[in-house]
Amino acid sequence: MTVFDDLLAALLIDPNMAVDASWQRGTGVPVALRVLRSSPDRLQDAFGTTIIQATDILQIPASFGPVEADDTFTIGTLVLAVMHTERDADGVAQRVFCRR
């Protein structure tokens, strides 16, 4: 493990930084995990009008396994559908881009 793996592990157990979630593929069994969540709003152009789109980006360990489009994450009562994922440059974490 690298220092970056250790740092991500420390962030995921910190109650001020990470939240409990569950991940589910299709009708499979939900898997509990901790995620780092950010919710930036994105500006989109729709027919010449700028709209604000709410998005959620989750950070999870890269070792968690493949997360695919249309998988879901549940945080409390909020259900997030995966749009796509990206690995970080060091291969430590996956950023999961979701829609509400």
PLY file of the C-alpha trace (Angstrom):
ply
format ascii 1.0
element vertex 100
property float x
property float y
property float z
element edge 99
property int vertex1
property int vertex2
end_header
0.00 0.00 0.00
1.13 3.51 -0.74
0.71 6.61 1.37
-2.21 7.55 -0.91
-4.00 4.28 -0.10
-3.48 5.01 3.60
-4.82 8.55 3.21
-7.96 7.38 1.40
-8.56 4.73 4.07
-8.25 7.40 6.79
-10.70 9.69 5.00
-13.24 6.89 4.56
-13.36 6.12 8.29
-13.58 9.81 9.28
-17.22 10.52 10.26
-16.81 14.15 9.15
-15.65 13.27 5.63
-17.35 10.07 4.50
-20.90 8.73 4.58
-22.43 5.26 4.70
-23.82 4.08 1.38
-24.85 0.93 -0.40
-24.04 -0.04 -3.98
-26.24 -2.25 -6.09
-25.99 -3.64 -9.61
-29.41 -4.31 -11.13
-31.42 -6.53 -8.81
-28.32 -7.85 -7.06
-27.67 -7.79 -3.35
-26.73 -4.31 -2.01
-23.15 -3.97 -0.76
-22.44 -1.59 2.15
-19.47 0.77 1.92
-18.26 4.24 2.87
-17.92 6.96 0.23
-16.61 10.50 -0.03
-19.41 12.58 -1.54
-19.40 15.94 -3.25
-22.40 17.55 -4.91
-21.30 20.22 -7.37
-23.91 21.88 -9.56
-23.09 21.92 -13.27
-24.22 24.47 -15.79
-25.78 23.00 -18.94
-27.04 24.66 -22.09
-30.52 23.64 -23.19
-31.95 25.32 -26.27
-30.07 28.56 -25.60
-30.99 28.62 -21.92
-28.54 27.86 -19.14
-29.85 25.40 -16.57
-28.30 24.14 -13.36
-28.01 20.36 -13.09
-27.48 18.80 -9.67
-24.85 16.07 -9.75
-23.10 13.90 -7.21
-19.52 12.63 -7.37
-18.56 9.73 -5.11
-14.99 8.69 -4.37
-14.49 5.01 -3.59
-11.38 2.81 -3.42
-10.28 1.53 -6.84
-10.01 -1.93 -5.29
-13.78 -1.93 -4.67
-14.34 -3.40 -8.10
-15.94 -2.36 -11.34
-18.81 0.07 -11.02
-20.82 0.39 -14.23
-23.34 2.79 -15.73
-26.85 2.38 -14.31
-25.60 0.78 -11.07
-27.07 2.60 -8.07
-25.76 3.99 -4.81
-28.12 4.69 -1.94
-27.20 7.25 0.71
-29.93 7.48 3.32
-33.10 7.86 1.24
-31.29 9.32 -1.79
-30.81 6.95 -4.74
-28.06 7.90 -7.21
-27.72 6.31 -10.66
-24.19 5.93 -12.01
-23.45 7.77 -15.27
-19.75 6.85 -15.55
-16.58 6.30 -13.52
-12.96 7.45 -13.74
-9.87 6.16 -11.97
-7.45 8.67 -10.49
-3.95 8.94 -11.92
-2.41 6.81 -9.14
-5.04 4.06 -9.40
-6.06 4.51 -5.76
-9.63 5.75 -6.13
-12.53 5.75 -8.54
-14.63 8.85 -9.06
-18.22 7.83 -9.69
-20.35 10.43 -11.46
-24.04 10.07 -10.60
-27.40 11.62 -11.39
-30.24 11.96 -8.93
0 1
1 2
2 3
3 4
4 5
5 6
6 7
7 8
8 9
9 10
10 11
11 12
12 13
13 14
14 15
15 16
16 17
17 18
18 19
19 20
20 21
21 22
22 23
23 24
24 25
25 26
26 27
27 28
28 29
29 30
30 31
31 32
32 33
33 34
34 35
35 36
36 37
37 38
38 39
39 40
40 41
41 42
42 43
43 44
44 45
45 46
46 47
47 48
48 49
49 50
50 51
51 52
52 53
53 54
54 55
55 56
56 57
57 58
58 59
59 60
60 61
61 62
62 63
63 64
64 65
65 66
66 67
67 68
68 69
69 70
70 71
71 72
72 73
73 74
74 75
75 76
76 77
77 78
78 79
79 80
80 81
81 82
82 83
83 84
84 85
85 86
86 87
87 88
88 89
89 90
90 91
91 92
92 93
93 94
94 95
95 96
96 97
97 98
98 99
